[in-house]
Each structure stands twice: as structure tokens, then as C-alpha cells.
Amino acid sequence: MRSVVLTKGVPDFSEGAVSFDEDGHLERGKTPTVMNPNDEFAYQAALQTRVRHGGHVSGMSMGPPGYGDVLKEGMESVYANDSYLLSDRELAASDTWATAITLSAGLEKYQEEVADIDIVFAGFKTADGETGQTGPQTCWAMDWPIVTHVLALDIDPDERLVRAKRLVEGDVDEIETVEAPLPCMIVTDPEFEPTYRKASHRLTHKELRAETKARAADHDEHLTTWNHEDLNLDPDYIGLDGSPTIVSSVDPIPKAPSEREATMVDPGDEEEMGRVLSELQPYAAGAGE
């Protein structure tokens, strides 16, 4: 089975170093970037498919050159075979639609020059935009069937079918089982959990982990970069010029109010340090026993 996982770099909000310019726009170059958390589930679904049925997993992302590290993270965590980065200045400032056009062009080039794709996996939504549009829009451009909010899946290679359990729209307590022909797109839900019931599957999983550890150490050798000319894309239909979305403003994430006050103590002040020790001693492990 040949799978491609679409992934994106997002600001590392956990670091508390998100930078905005004077107009309130995110400055990605000054903000730490990590792989979008929801894309982890897409990679896990692709890995499960590879473990159960064999094959190949490729990661694909559109973004600046630094997104190579994001693709490397995908390789290290869920054992992708190789990575494809769609990157140049003409692609900058793309909205979801322009991004989908670019990704679909990347998938078509992949099929022309690398191999036919059986499944494209995508995460539910990104941690920055949270629109959940890019995966379905890319699928629309490919004219493939799509199954969203997938919790579990299996493949019937002989029948060329994917069978999936998915959450029913608007009711997270109801689950339905659906089928879709290959090739197709699978959008995983954050509740997706891979399963490896057979001992042979668990052994394969272990072997892939060892292989990937060696491969990820030299990730650049397994990274292919395509620009808009490689993808035969018209600059008028990609990047900022090809983005119909107009963002009026972005509200920076407010810092949580401090609930406690801090008192600065000079470590060289024996009297003050003694007072601090007296206050903390009752909370020390084993105190009062």
C-alpha cells in the first residue's frame, strides 16, 4: 500500500514564544515551529496500514525550507520512508484553497514520477488556523472519495476498499462504519488509535522503528523539494495572489493572569534563606511523620 501523509508546521504555543508584528499578524520566522499535533494521528493511521499490509509511507508538506524539520519529526515518530517539501516564495501567504491547489499538484507529480498513491492521510485540523478545510479541499481537487473523522480502519487490498469507523457529524456518541474505494483520502479524528493485534504486526512495527532510526539520522538524503515551477503552477493561482480568503485581523493569545505573587530572595542572605527554609520544611517529603 502506498500512502502519503499531509502535514504542516504550526507555532509551538507550548513554548510561550509566539511572536506577532505590530499589526497583530503571526511572525512565523520568529516563532518556534513543530509538527501539527493532529497530523500525528494521520501518520499513525498510515503506519498501521503499512504494518498490516506492507508498502511505503511518504510525508508531504507545503511551507518554507524549515518545514524539512517538521517532516523529519514525522519520519522519526511514525517511521515514514521519505519526505516531500513543496516550497518557494511564490507559495508564501497561501490560504487553505491555494494550499490545497499546491498539495494536489504535489500529489499528482508524485503519482507521475514516484508511484501511484492508494491513500492520502490528513489530520483533522491545524492548531493555528483550525479551519479543517485543507484536507477536504485537496481531496476535491484530486476528485477522490473522502472519509472524515476516522477512528479505526482496515484495508482490503484485493477488493481495493477501505473500511472505516467514523464519528457521525454532529453526534460524537454515534459511530458508523463506511466503505470507500481506493484511491481515497482519510481524515483521522483525534480519537484515532492504531491497533496491532497480531504478533507479526508487533514484530514488523519493531523492525520499522530500527530502520527509521538510521534513516532519520540522515533525513536530508530522503527529502525531495519541489518549487512552483516543478509543479507547473501559475503564480496567479497560488500564494497570496491565489488566496481568496481575506483575514481582517488576528488576535494574539492573551497571557493567563498570574494567580500568585513571587518574592525574590537573595541566596546570600542567610536570614532570608532561613525563613524560606522554615516555611517550606513542613511540605518536604516525609515531614511530620
C-alpha positions as a LaTeX table, in Angstrom:
\begin{tabular}{lrrr}
\hline
Residue & $x$ (\AA) & $y$ (\AA) & $z$ (\AA) \\
\hline
Met1 & 0.00 & 0.00 & 0.00 \\
Arg2 & 1.36 & 3.41 & $-0.96$ \\
Ser3 & 0.36 & 6.21 & 1.44 \\
Val4 & 1.09 & 9.93 & 1.58 \\
Val5 & 0.56 & 11.90 & 4.79 \\
Leu6 & $-0.14$ & 15.63 & 4.50 \\
Thr7 & 1.38 & 17.57 & 7.37 \\
Lys8 & 2.01 & 21.15 & 8.39 \\
Gly9 & 4.26 & 23.10 & 10.71 \\
Val10 & 2.47 & 25.15 & 13.35 \\
Pro11 & 3.65 & 27.58 & 16.04 \\
Asp12 & 4.84 & 25.86 & 19.18 \\
Phe13 & 2.39 & 27.54 & 21.52 \\
Ser14 & 3.71 & 25.50 & 24.44 \\
Glu15 & 6.98 & 27.40 & 24.32 \\
Gly16 & 5.29 & 30.72 & 25.06 \\
Ala17 & 7.38 & 32.38 & 22.37 \\
Val18 & 4.71 & 33.18 & 19.78 \\
Ser19 & 5.66 & 36.42 & 18.04 \\
Phe20 & 3.25 & 38.92 & 16.42 \\
Asp21 & 4.07 & 42.04 & 14.43 \\
Glu22 & 2.60 & 45.49 & 15.14 \\
Asp23 & $-0.45$ & 44.66 & 13.01 \\
Gly24 & $-1.20$ & 41.54 & 15.01 \\
His25 & $-0.01$ & 39.10 & 12.34 \\
Leu26 & 1.89 & 35.98 & 13.35 \\
Glu27 & 5.62 & 36.18 & 12.59 \\
Arg28 & 6.38 & 32.56 & 11.73 \\
Gly29 & 10.09 & 33.24 & 11.24 \\
Lys30 & 10.41 & 34.32 & 14.86 \\
Thr31 & 8.16 & 31.62 & 16.33 \\
Pro32 & 9.29 & 28.03 & 17.07 \\
Thr33 & 7.64 & 25.53 & 14.73 \\
Val34 & 6.58 & 21.93 & 15.36 \\
Met35 & 4.52 & 19.34 & 13.50 \\
Asn36 & 0.80 & 19.96 & 13.82 \\
Pro37 & $-0.38$ & 17.70 & 16.69 \\
Asn38 & $-3.41$ & 16.35 & 14.78 \\
Asp39 & $-1.14$ & 15.18 & 11.96 \\
Glu40 & 0.36 & 12.64 & 14.36 \\
Phe41 & $-2.89$ & 10.64 & 14.10 \\
Ala42 & $-2.72$ & 10.73 & 10.30 \\
Tyr43 & 0.83 & 9.37 & 10.43 \\
Gln44 & $-0.26$ & 6.67 & 12.89 \\
Ala45 & $-3.03$ & 5.56 & 10.52 \\
Ala46 & $-0.55$ & 5.39 & 7.63 \\
Leu47 & 1.89 & 3.41 & 9.78 \\
Gln48 & $-0.82$ & 0.95 & 10.81 \\
Thr49 & $-1.67$ & 0.45 & 7.12 \\
Arg50 & 1.97 & $-0.20$ & 6.29 \\
Val51 & 2.48 & $-2.62$ & 9.18 \\
Arg52 & $-0.63$ & $-4.63$ & 8.31 \\
His53 & $-0.34$ & $-4.61$ & 4.53 \\
Gly54 & 3.23 & $-3.62$ & 3.71 \\
Gly55 & 4.12 & $-0.76$ & 1.42 \\
His56 & 5.52 & 2.73 & 1.69 \\
Val57 & 4.70 & 5.93 & 3.61 \\
Ser58 & 5.71 & 9.40 & 2.41 \\
Gly59 & 5.27 & 12.68 & 4.26 \\
Met60 & 4.34 & 15.80 & 2.29 \\
Ser61 & 4.16 & 19.43 & 3.39 \\
Met62 & 3.93 & 22.89 & 1.85 \\
Gly63 & 5.95 & 25.58 & 3.58 \\
Pro64 & 9.32 & 27.31 & 3.99 \\
Pro65 & 12.59 & 25.34 & 3.95 \\
Gly66 & 12.45 & 24.97 & 7.74 \\
Tyr67 & 9.48 & 22.64 & 7.32 \\
Gly68 & 12.05 & 19.99 & 6.44 \\
Asp69 & 12.50 & 19.61 & 10.19 \\
Val70 & 8.74 & 19.12 & 10.57 \\
Leu71 & 8.85 & 16.30 & 8.01 \\
Lys72 & 11.84 & 14.82 & 9.81 \\
Glu73 & 9.78 & 14.81 & 13.00 \\
Gly74 & 7.12 & 12.82 & 11.16 \\
Met75 & 9.72 & 10.34 & 9.97 \\
Glu76 & 11.19 & 9.88 & 13.44 \\
Ser77 & 7.91 & 9.49 & 15.30 \\
Val78 & 5.98 & 7.24 & 12.93 \\
Tyr79 & 8.56 & 5.80 & 10.56 \\
Ala80 & 7.87 & 7.48 & 7.20 \\
Asn81 & 10.07 & 6.24 & 4.35 \\
Asp82 & 10.72 & 9.63 & 2.78 \\
Ser83 & 9.54 & 13.24 & 2.64 \\
Tyr84 & 8.42 & 15.78 & 0.03 \\
Leu85 & 8.50 & 19.53 & 0.64 \\
Leu86 & 6.67 & 21.98 & $-1.64$ \\
Ser87 & 8.50 & 25.24 & $-1.10$ \\
Asp88 & 9.39 & 28.59 & $-2.65$ \\
Arg89 & 8.50 & 32.26 & $-2.23$ \\
Glu90 & 5.61 & 32.09 & $-4.72$ \\
Leu91 & 3.76 & 29.78 & $-2.32$ \\
Ala92 & 4.01 & 32.14 & 0.66 \\
Ala93 & 0.86 & 33.51 & 2.35 \\
Ser94 & $-1.40$ & 30.82 & 0.85 \\
Asp95 & $-4.83$ & 30.35 & 2.38 \\
Thr96 & $-6.40$ & 26.89 & 2.59 \\
Trp97 & $-7.59$ & 26.97 & $-1.02$ \\
Ala98 & $-4.22$ & 27.95 & $-2.51$ \\
Thr99 & $-2.56$ & 25.40 & $-0.22$ \\
Ala100 & $-4.93$ & 22.68 & $-1.45$ \\
Ile101 & $-4.20$ & 23.54 & $-5.08$ \\
Thr102 & $-0.48$ & 23.26 & $-4.38$ \\
Leu103 & $-0.79$ & 20.00 & $-2.44$ \\
Ser104 & $-2.93$ & 18.40 & $-5.13$ \\
Ala105 & $-0.30$ & 19.38 & $-7.71$ \\
Gly106 & 2.33 & 17.77 & $-5.48$ \\
Leu107 & 0.28 & 14.58 & $-5.22$ \\
Glu108 & $-0.21$ & 14.47 & $-8.99$ \\
Lys109 & 3.53 & 14.92 & $-9.59$ \\
Tyr110 & 4.20 & 12.19 & $-7.02$ \\
Gln111 & 1.93 & 9.83 & $-8.95$ \\
Glu112 & 3.57 & 10.73 & $-12.26$ \\
Glu113 & 7.18 & 10.42 & $-11.08$ \\
Val114 & 7.22 & 8.20 & $-7.98$ \\
Ala115 & 4.30 & 5.78 & $-7.72$ \\
Asp116 & 0.52 & 5.51 & $-7.69$ \\
Ile117 & $-1.00$ & 6.51 & $-4.35$ \\
Asp118 & $-3.55$ & 4.31 & $-2.60$ \\
Ile119 & $-4.43$ & 6.57 & 0.35 \\
Val120 & $-3.74$ & 10.16 & 1.33 \\
Phe121 & $-3.98$ & 10.73 & 5.09 \\
Ala122 & $-4.59$ & 14.13 & 6.68 \\
Gly123 & $-5.11$ & 15.42 & 10.20 \\
Phe124 & $-8.44$ & 16.81 & 11.41 \\
Lys125 & $-7.34$ & 20.46 & 11.59 \\
Thr126 & $-4.28$ & 22.57 & 12.36 \\
Ala127 & $-3.51$ & 24.14 & 15.70 \\
Asp128 & $-3.15$ & 27.62 & 14.20 \\
Gly129 & $-5.92$ & 28.08 & 11.61 \\
Glu130 & $-8.29$ & 25.39 & 12.91 \\
Thr131 & $-10.44$ & 25.50 & 9.76 \\
Gly132 & $-10.24$ & 21.80 & 8.90 \\
Gln133 & $-10.53$ & 22.78 & 5.21 \\
Thr134 & $-7.20$ & 21.92 & 3.59 \\
Gly135 & $-7.61$ & 18.13 & 3.58 \\
Pro136 & $-11.12$ & 18.09 & 2.07 \\
Gln137 & $-10.23$ & 20.84 & $-0.44$ \\
Thr138 & $-7.17$ & 18.88 & $-1.57$ \\
Cys139 & $-9.34$ & 15.79 & $-1.96$ \\
Trp140 & $-11.86$ & 17.79 & $-4.02$ \\
Ala141 & $-9.05$ & 18.91 & $-6.33$ \\
Met142 & $-7.99$ & 15.25 & $-6.73$ \\
Asp143 & $-11.62$ & 14.18 & $-7.35$ \\
Trp144 & $-11.27$ & 11.31 & $-4.87$ \\
Pro145 & $-13.70$ & 9.96 & $-2.25$ \\
Ile146 & $-13.06$ & 11.07 & 1.32 \\
Val147 & $-13.84$ & 9.65 & 4.77 \\
Thr148 & $-13.55$ & 12.06 & 7.70 \\
His149 & $-13.42$ & 11.74 & 11.50 \\
Val150 & $-11.97$ & 8.24 & 11.20 \\
Leu151 & $-11.50$ & 6.32 & 14.46 \\
Ala152 & $-10.36$ & 2.97 & 13.06 \\
Leu153 & $-9.76$ & 1.48 & 9.63 \\
Asp154 & $-8.64$ & $-1.54$ & 7.68 \\
Ile155 & $-7.86$ & $-2.16$ & 4.05 \\
Asp156 & $-8.97$ & $-4.91$ & 1.68 \\
Pro157 & $-6.23$ & $-4.81$ & $-0.96$ \\
Asp158 & $-7.92$ & $-7.43$ & $-3.16$ \\
Glu159 & $-11.23$ & $-5.57$ & $-3.29$ \\
Arg160 & $-9.45$ & $-2.19$ & $-3.34$ \\
Leu161 & $-11.61$ & $-0.99$ & $-0.45$ \\
Val162 & $-11.05$ & 0.84 & 2.82 \\
Arg163 & $-13.44$ & 0.09 & 5.67 \\
Ala164 & $-13.55$ & 2.71 & 8.41 \\
Lys165 & $-15.35$ & 3.53 & 11.61 \\
Arg166 & $-16.06$ & 7.23 & 11.88 \\
Leu167 & $-17.84$ & 9.65 & 14.16 \\
Val168 & $-21.18$ & 10.80 & 12.81 \\
Glu169 & $-21.30$ & 14.52 & 12.14 \\
Gly170 & $-22.89$ & 16.44 & 14.98 \\
Asp171 & $-23.03$ & 13.47 & 17.37 \\
Val172 & $-19.74$ & 12.31 & 18.84 \\
Asp173 & $-21.51$ & 9.42 & 20.59 \\
Glu174 & $-22.66$ & 7.78 & 17.34 \\
Ile175 & $-20.25$ & 5.75 & 15.22 \\
Glu176 & $-20.90$ & 4.44 & 11.72 \\
Thr177 & $-18.98$ & 2.01 & 9.52 \\
Val178 & $-18.40$ & 3.06 & 5.92 \\
Glu179 & $-16.57$ & 1.81 & 2.85 \\
Ala180 & $-14.74$ & 3.74 & 0.16 \\
Pro181 & $-12.87$ & 2.63 & $-2.97$ \\
Leu182 & $-9.15$ & 3.23 & $-3.37$ \\
Pro183 & $-7.59$ & 5.64 & $-4.02$ \\
Cys184 & $-9.16$ & 7.87 & $-1.39$ \\
Met185 & $-8.42$ & 10.35 & 1.38 \\
Ile186 & $-8.71$ & 9.57 & 5.07 \\
Val187 & $-9.01$ & 12.39 & 7.62 \\
Thr188 & $-8.27$ & 10.98 & 11.05 \\
Asp189 & $-10.06$ & 12.06 & 14.20 \\
Pro190 & $-8.01$ & 12.91 & 17.33 \\
Glu191 & $-9.64$ & 9.81 & 18.89 \\
Phe192 & $-7.95$ & 7.52 & 16.34 \\
Glu193 & $-5.92$ & 4.71 & 17.92 \\
Pro194 & $-3.82$ & 2.26 & 15.88 \\
Thr195 & $-4.15$ & $-1.43$ & 16.71 \\
Tyr196 & $-1.62$ & $-4.22$ & 16.27 \\
Arg197 & $-3.32$ & $-7.41$ & 17.41 \\
Lys198 & $-1.08$ & $-9.97$ & 15.69 \\
Ala199 & 2.40 & $-10.84$ & 16.94 \\
Ser200 & 3.66 & $-10.48$ & 13.36 \\
His201 & 2.36 & $-6.90$ & 13.29 \\
Arg202 & 4.14 & $-6.02$ & 16.52 \\
Leu203 & 7.37 & $-7.57$ & 15.21 \\
Thr204 & 7.09 & $-5.59$ & 11.98 \\
His205 & 6.48 & $-2.43$ & 13.99 \\
Lys206 & 9.68 & $-3.05$ & 15.95 \\
Glu207 & 11.71 & $-3.68$ & 12.80 \\
Leu208 & 10.43 & $-0.49$ & 11.16 \\
Arg209 & 11.39 & 1.51 & 14.23 \\
Ala210 & 15.00 & 0.32 & 13.96 \\
Glu211 & 15.13 & 1.03 & 10.22 \\
Thr212 & 13.74 & 4.53 & 10.62 \\
Lys213 & 16.12 & 5.49 & 13.40 \\
Ala214 & 19.01 & 5.03 & 10.99 \\
Arg215 & 17.20 & 6.73 & 8.10 \\
Ala216 & 16.09 & 9.79 & 10.10 \\
Ala217 & 19.68 & 10.47 & 11.15 \\
Asp218 & 20.32 & 11.42 & 7.52 \\
His219 & 16.92 & 12.90 & 6.70 \\
Asp220 & 18.17 & 15.30 & 4.01 \\
Glu221 & 19.07 & 12.30 & 1.84 \\
His222 & 15.40 & 11.27 & 1.92 \\
Leu223 & 13.90 & 14.74 & 1.37 \\
Thr224 & 12.77 & 15.94 & $-2.06$ \\
Thr225 & 11.90 & 19.62 & $-2.57$ \\
Trp226 & 9.67 & 20.86 & $-5.39$ \\
Asn227 & 9.02 & 24.53 & $-6.21$ \\
His228 & 6.04 & 26.00 & $-8.07$ \\
Glu229 & 7.79 & 25.58 & $-11.43$ \\
Asp230 & 8.41 & 21.89 & $-10.72$ \\
Leu231 & 4.69 & 21.59 & $-10.01$ \\
Asn232 & 3.75 & 23.58 & $-13.15$ \\
Leu233 & 1.73 & 26.06 & $-11.08$ \\
Asp234 & 0.70 & 29.52 & $-12.26$ \\
Pro235 & 1.76 & 32.15 & $-9.65$ \\
Asp236 & $-1.61$ & 33.90 & $-10.14$ \\
Tyr237 & $-3.39$ & 30.90 & $-8.61$ \\
Ile238 & $-1.14$ & 30.16 & $-5.65$ \\
Gly239 & 0.33 & 32.04 & $-2.71$ \\
Leu240 & $-1.20$ & 35.36 & $-1.73$ \\
Asp241 & $-2.45$ & 36.16 & $-5.25$ \\
Gly242 & $-4.33$ & 32.88 & $-5.44$ \\
Ser243 & $-5.86$ & 33.14 & $-1.97$ \\
Pro244 & $-9.47$ & 34.40 & $-1.90$ \\
Thr245 & $-9.56$ & 34.49 & 1.90 \\
Ile246 & $-9.15$ & 37.92 & 3.48 \\
Val247 & $-8.05$ & 37.96 & 7.12 \\
Ser248 & $-9.12$ & 41.23 & 8.70 \\
Ser249 & $-7.14$ & 40.72 & 11.90 \\
Val250 & $-5.60$ & 38.19 & 14.24 \\
Asp251 & $-5.99$ & 38.44 & 17.98 \\
Pro252 & $-2.84$ & 37.41 & 19.85 \\
Ile253 & $-3.37$ & 34.76 & 22.50 \\
Pro254 & $-3.62$ & 36.61 & 25.85 \\
Lys255 & $-1.38$ & 35.53 & 28.66 \\
Ala256 & $-3.15$ & 33.97 & 31.60 \\
Pro257 & $-3.28$ & 36.25 & 34.65 \\
Ser258 & $-0.88$ & 35.39 & 37.41 \\
Glu259 & $-2.61$ & 33.93 & 40.44 \\
Arg260 & 0.41 & 34.03 & 42.72 \\
Glu261 & 2.97 & 36.65 & 43.64 \\
Ala262 & 6.66 & 35.85 & 43.69 \\
Thr263 & 9.07 & 37.12 & 46.33 \\
Met264 & 12.70 & 37.49 & 45.31 \\
Val265 & 15.21 & 36.22 & 47.85 \\
Asp266 & 18.95 & 36.77 & 47.75 \\
Pro267 & 20.62 & 33.34 & 48.16 \\
Gly268 & 23.42 & 35.06 & 50.02 \\
Asp269 & 21.08 & 36.40 & 52.70 \\
Glu270 & 21.27 & 33.71 & 55.41 \\
Glu271 & 18.42 & 35.17 & 57.44 \\
Glu272 & 16.03 & 35.31 & 54.50 \\
Met273 & 17.05 & 31.84 & 53.29 \\
Gly274 & 16.48 & 30.52 & 56.78 \\
Arg275 & 12.97 & 31.95 & 56.79 \\
Val276 & 12.23 & 30.35 & 53.39 \\
Leu277 & 13.53 & 27.01 & 54.64 \\
Ser278 & 11.31 & 27.21 & 57.71 \\
Glu279 & 8.25 & 27.90 & 55.54 \\
Leu280 & 8.97 & 25.03 & 53.11 \\
Gln281 & 10.08 & 22.41 & 55.61 \\
Pro282 & 6.54 & 21.26 & 56.51 \\
Tyr283 & 5.94 & 20.43 & 52.82 \\
Ala284 & 9.10 & 18.34 & 52.44 \\
Ala285 & 8.65 & 14.63 & 51.75 \\
Gly286 & 8.26 & 12.71 & 54.98 \\
Ala287 & 7.76 & 15.83 & 57.08 \\
Gly288 & 5.55 & 15.33 & 60.11 \\
Glu289 & 5.85 & 11.53 & 60.03 \\
\hline
\end{tabular}
